[in-house]
Amino acid sequence: MVDTGQRFVISITSRDRIGIVSEVSSAISELRGDIADLRQSVLCGYFTMILIASFPAEVTAETIRDRLAAINTPGRPVLEITVNQAEEPAADEAAVLENAYVLTASGRDRIGFVATVSSFCARHQINILDLSTAVADGSYIMMLLVDLSRCDTGEIRRRLKQFGLETGFNVVLQHYDIFKATHEVSIL
């Protein structure tokens, strides 16, 4: 990570096309930006990316926006770009991962599925760190990486069991280390 203190949160959305990740990361490199964290996905044909990067002191949000806007060319989907100054991270990443769990919720696809699960999390002081969803054969599946540092894990497990009974959702909670060990592909 570049030691500058100039950190920015950058988000990009667009109709999907080949080359967006390459173009965005190259533009950031040209500005001597160092990407610290990045998430990218294509949702129903729409490209989405959010990242945090550090830049030299002379690089401003406007400079970054202008350089990324230069990627837009006629005849190709337009990139919608947002650049905001980032505050220093509040939490120690190692401490967060120590209390990280994977929460999986699945059930019949219906309106309000995400709202129901995320509301349960909010009511019980569960911080959602990452979230993905999928629909398959009429079932809705949510996978959440959550921080339980503000919770009594035993009590949360009891409440999740009741929540599953009330909603009809199949709910599974496992520590992130266990999830990672059982789902990570290892190359020997």
Secondary structure, 3 states (H helix, E strand, C coil): CCCCCEEEEEEEEEECCCCHHHHHHHHHHHCCCEEEEEEEEEECCEEEEEEEEEECCCCCHHHHHHHHHCCCCCCCCCCEEEEEECCCCCCCHHHHHHCEEEEEEEEECCCCHHHHHHHHHHHCCCEEEEEEEEEECCEEEEEEEEECCCCCHHHHHHHHHHHHHHHCCEEEEEEHHHHHHHHCCCCC
